[in-house]
Amino acid sequence: MTFSFSGGLKYQSPGGWVQQMGTVELNGDGRKSLFIYSGGFGTRESEMYLTVLTPGKPGFTSLCMWFDGTDTDYGPDLYRSATTEEPLYAPETDFLEAIKYAYDYICHEDILLRADDPKFAAHLWGRDNGHLSEGRLTIRRYKGPPVRCGSDRKVRLEVGRVTYSRCGSAVMAYDRDFDEHYILYHARSTYFGPAVLEKVDSWLLIGLWGEGLVGVDLRDNYLRTLLAKRTSVGKIEVTDSEIILDDGVHVLDRSLLNRRAY
């Protein structure tokens, strides 16, 4: 949506659509500034803009609040327009900084205070485990079943009381006896994710689109990267001595599951 003002100022609302609009007096001279709350958001992703335009001023003042709850690498961020550094726009800047929390602005410190909220599960999993290629995973558990994902029926495995399924780029686990869910593993990139799950002894093998093969020992959540190549694994077969991927494209020694760094 584009807004035009006398004097030639034009402003095109970014991010999709306008959620809220109103006027506010900020400069003490009777002028009404236009306030716009715009952008788009989903279940775990948000890019929202708080913007003020004042008649007689040549530019606009804006804060962009960004948070993608599915991304394990990047936390919440706040981007400010260049005008926030200019004294002319100090009233607009102070106003936006004061109201941003009313529009769900969140920073990393806030997330740590709400660590039991599954909305932040992927972000915290990345903080806890994103550096690991091998080692014991830190698992955060959340009450109740997980939010339903459109991909969970295609990649799904029942192991005793626990259901493992794909949720975006993650392997989500739901323990029916304890009514808890948790992220067991998350792909490094949100563009990739689990393609196939296979249980071998105590290990859950996870074939990934674009990120090879990993295994998690379900006894103690020990992670092992078994195939680190940037390749996709869509089929897993296991014999007494081998792990066969995609009908022989890659063949691994099954004894890899017996070796640990510590």
C-alpha positions in Angstrom: 0.0 0.0 0.0 1.3 3.4 -1.0 0.6 6.7 0.9 1.0 10.1 -0.7 1.3 13.4 1.1 1.3 17.1 0.1 4.8 18.2 -0.6 5.6 15.2 -2.6 6.4 12.6 0.2 5.4 9.1 -0.7 5.6 6.0 1.5 5.0 2.4 0.4 4.3 0.1 3.2 6.7 -2.9 3.1 6.1 -6.5 4.2 2.7 -7.2 2.7 -0.2 -5.4 4.3 -1.2 -2.8 6.9 -2.4 -4.2 10.2 -3.1 -0.9 12.0 -3.1 2.8 11.2 -3.8 5.9 13.2 -2.6 9.4 14.1 -0.7 10.8 17.0 0.6 14.2 18.0 4.3 14.1 18.7 5.8 17.5 17.9 3.8 19.8 20.2 2.6 22.0 17.4 -0.8 20.4 16.6 0.5 18.4 13.6 -0.9 14.9 13.5 1.7 12.2 12.5 0.5 9.1 10.8 1.4 5.8 12.5 1.4 2.6 10.5 1.9 -1.0 11.7 2.5 -3.2 8.7 4.1 -6.4 7.6 3.3 -10.1 7.5 3.6 -12.9 10.1 3.1 -16.6 10.4 3.1 -19.2 13.2 6.8 -18.7 13.9 8.0 -16.0 11.5 7.5 -12.3 11.7 8.8 -9.2 9.9 6.8 -6.2 11.2 7.3 -2.5 10.7 6.4 0.4 13.0 6.4 3.6 11.0 5.7 7.3 11.6 5.3 10.0 9.0 4.9 13.6 10.0 3.6 16.3 7.6 6.3 18.8 6.8 9.2 16.4 7.3 10.8 15.0 4.2 11.3 11.4 5.3 9.7 8.8 7.6 10.9 7.0 10.7 10.6 3.2 10.9 11.6 0.2 13.1 11.6 -3.2 11.5 11.2 -6.0 14.1 12.3 -9.4 12.8 12.2 -12.8 14.3 12.1 -16.2 12.5 11.3 -18.9 15.1 12.3 -21.6 12.7 15.9 -20.3 12.3 18.6 -21.8 14.6 21.3 -19.4 13.6 19.8 -16.0 13.8 17.9 -14.6 16.8 15.5 -11.7 16.9 16.7 -8.4 15.5 15.7 -4.8 15.2 16.5 -2.6 12.2 16.1 1.2 12.4 15.7 3.6 9.5 18.5 6.1 9.0 16.3 8.9 10.2 16.4 7.5 13.8 19.9 9.0 14.0 18.7 12.5 13.0 17.6 15.1 15.6 14.8 16.2 13.4 13.1 12.9 13.9 13.8 12.5 17.6 10.1 12.7 18.6 9.1 10.0 16.1 12.1 7.8 17.2 11.3 8.1 20.9 7.7 7.3 20.2 8.5 4.1 18.3 11.1 2.9 20.8 8.5 3.4 23.6 5.7 1.4 21.9 7.7 -1.4 20.3 7.0 -3.8 23.2 3.3 -3.3 22.8 3.7 -4.7 19.3 5.5 -7.9 20.4 9.1 -6.8 20.1 11.3 -9.4 21.6 15.1 -9.6 22.2 17.3 -12.6 23.0 17.3 -11.8 26.7 13.5 -11.9 26.7 13.6 -15.3 25.0 15.8 -16.7 27.7 13.2 -15.6 30.3 10.5 -17.4 28.3 12.6 -20.5 27.6 9.6 -22.8 28.4 7.6 -21.4 25.4 7.8 -23.8 22.4 7.6 -20.8 20.1 11.3 -20.3 20.7 12.3 -24.0 20.6 14.2 -23.9 17.3 16.1 -20.7 18.3 17.1 -22.3 21.6 18.0 -25.6 20.0 20.5 -23.7 17.8 21.9 -21.9 20.7 22.4 -25.1 22.6 23.4 -27.5 19.9 24.1 -25.6 16.6 27.9 -26.0 16.9 27.7 -29.8 17.4 28.7 -32.3 14.8 29.2 -35.0 17.4 28.4 -35.0 21.1 25.5 -35.1 23.6 22.6 -32.9 22.7 20.9 -30.6 25.1 17.2 -31.3 24.9 14.5 -28.9 26.1 11.1 -30.4 26.7 7.7 -28.7 26.3 4.4 -29.7 27.7 1.7 -31.1 25.4 1.8 -32.2 21.8 3.7 -30.1 19.2 2.0 -27.7 16.8 0.9 -29.8 13.8 3.2 -29.5 10.8 2.1 -30.1 7.2 5.1 -32.4 6.6 4.8 -34.6 9.7 2.8 -37.4 8.0 5.4 -37.9 5.2 8.4 -38.4 7.5 7.2 -40.2 10.6 8.4 -43.0 12.8 6.9 -44.6 16.0 9.4 -45.9 18.5 7.7 -47.2 21.6 5.8 -44.4 23.4 7.6 -41.7 21.3 6.6 -40.4 17.8 9.3 -38.8 15.7 8.2 -36.7 12.8 9.4 -34.0 10.5 8.4 -30.5 11.4 9.9 -28.0 8.9 13.7 -28.5 9.2 13.5 -30.4 12.5 12.8 -33.9 13.8 10.1 -33.3 16.5 9.5 -35.9 19.1 6.3 -36.4 21.1 6.3 -38.6 24.2 2.8 -39.7 24.7 3.3 -41.1 28.3 4.7 -37.8 29.6 2.7 -35.6 27.2 5.8 -33.7 26.2 7.4 -32.7 22.9 10.9 -31.6 22.0 13.2 -31.0 19.1 15.6 -34.0 18.8 17.5 -32.6 15.8 17.4 -29.6 13.6 19.0 -29.2 10.2 21.6 -26.5 9.9 19.7 -24.7 7.1 16.0 -23.9 7.1 16.0 -24.7 3.4 16.8 -28.4 4.2 15.3 -30.9 6.6 14.6 -34.6 7.4 13.7 -36.8 4.4 13.7 -40.2 6.0 13.9 -41.8 9.5 15.2 -45.2 10.4 15.7 -46.9 13.8 18.8 -49.1 14.1 19.5 -50.6 17.5 19.4 -47.7 19.9 20.1 -45.1 17.1 17.7 -43.0 15.1 19.2 -42.4 11.7 18.1 -39.2 10.0 18.5 -38.8 6.3 18.5 -35.1 5.3 17.8 -33.2 2.2 21.1 -31.4 1.3 22.9 -32.3 4.6 23.8 -36.0 4.5 23.1 -38.4 7.3 23.2 -38.0 11.1 22.4 -40.4 13.9 21.2 -39.9 17.4 21.6 -42.5 20.1 18.2 -42.4 21.8 19.6 -43.8 25.1 21.4 -40.5 25.9 20.7 -38.2 22.9 24.3 -38.5 21.6 24.6 -37.0 18.1 26.9 -38.4 15.4 27.4 -37.0 11.9 27.7 -40.1 9.7 27.8 -38.5 6.2 28.8 -34.9 6.1 28.6 -34.4 2.3 26.2 -31.8 1.0 24.0 -34.5 -0.5 20.5 -35.7 0.0 19.6 -39.0 1.7 16.1 -40.2 0.9 16.4 -44.0 1.6 18.2 -46.0 4.3 18.7 -49.8 4.4 20.7 -51.5 7.1 22.3 -54.9 6.9 24.4 -56.7 9.6 27.5 -54.8 8.4 26.5 -51.9 6.3 24.3 -48.8 6.1 23.1 -48.4 2.5 21.9 -45.0 1.4 19.7 -44.5 -1.7 20.2 -48.0 -3.2 24.0 -47.8 -2.9 24.8 -44.2 -3.8 26.7 -44.2 -0.4 27.6 -47.3 1.7 28.8 -46.8 5.3 30.2 -49.3 7.7 27.6 -50.1 10.4 30.4 -50.2 13.0 30.4 -46.4 12.8 27.5 -46.5 15.3 29.8 -48.1 17.9 32.4 -45.4 17.8 32.2 -42.2 19.8 34.5 -39.2 20.3 33.9 -39.5 24.1 
